[in-house]
Amino acid sequence: MSESWLIALGLLLLMEGIGPALFPRQWRAAVSELSRQPDAMLRRIGGALVTAGAVIMYIFSR
């Protein structure tokens, strides 16, 4: 695994940890709300996040 991928993984973990570390009550409410969404909505959200991530990676890797 290259150093860039390890940096990206570290940044991902940092970003994922900010919500529960700083705002645990609001983070729990948001996760609870997401768990009530239908599968189709979660797929759309996931697809949008994957697309956004791929575009960002493409732009900054050039």
C-alpha positions as CSV (number, residue, x, y, z in Angstrom):
1,M,0.0,0.0,0.0
2,S,1.5,3.3,-1.0
3,E,2.0,6.2,1.4
4,S,-0.8,8.2,-0.3
5,W,-3.4,5.5,0.4
6,L,-2.3,5.4,4.1
7,I,-2.7,9.2,4.3
8,A,-6.1,8.9,2.7
9,L,-7.1,6.2,5.2
10,G,-5.9,8.3,8.1
11,L,-7.9,11.3,6.8
12,L,-11.0,9.1,6.4
13,L,-10.7,7.9,9.9
14,L,-10.2,11.4,11.2
15,M,-13.3,12.7,9.4
16,E,-15.4,9.8,10.5
17,G,-14.4,10.2,14.1
18,I,-15.1,14.0,14.4
19,G,-18.9,13.6,14.6
20,P,-19.1,11.1,17.5
21,A,-16.2,12.7,19.3
22,L,-17.5,16.3,19.3
23,F,-21.3,15.9,18.9
24,P,-22.3,12.4,20.2
25,R,-25.9,13.2,20.8
26,Q,-26.5,14.8,17.3
27,W,-24.4,12.0,15.6
28,R,-26.5,9.3,17.3
29,A,-29.7,11.1,16.1
30,A,-28.4,11.3,12.6
31,V,-27.4,7.6,12.5
32,S,-30.8,6.7,14.0
33,E,-32.6,8.7,11.3
34,L,-30.5,7.1,8.5
35,S,-31.4,3.6,9.9
36,R,-35.1,4.4,9.3
37,Q,-34.6,5.2,5.6
38,P,-35.6,2.7,3.0
39,D,-32.9,0.7,1.2
40,A,-33.4,2.6,-2.0
41,M,-32.7,6.0,-0.3
42,L,-29.6,4.6,1.4
43,R,-28.4,3.3,-2.0
44,R,-28.8,6.7,-3.5
45,I,-27.0,8.4,-0.7
46,G,-24.2,5.8,-0.9
47,G,-24.0,6.2,-4.7
48,A,-23.8,10.0,-4.4
49,L,-21.0,9.7,-1.8
50,V,-19.0,7.2,-3.9
51,T,-19.4,9.5,-7.0
52,A,-18.3,12.6,-5.1
53,G,-15.3,10.8,-3.6
54,A,-14.3,9.5,-7.1
55,V,-14.6,12.9,-8.6
56,I,-12.5,14.5,-5.8
57,M,-9.9,11.8,-6.1
58,Y,-9.8,12.2,-9.9
59,I,-9.4,16.0,-9.7
60,F,-6.6,15.9,-7.1
61,S,-4.7,13.0,-8.6
62,R,-4.0,14.8,-11.9
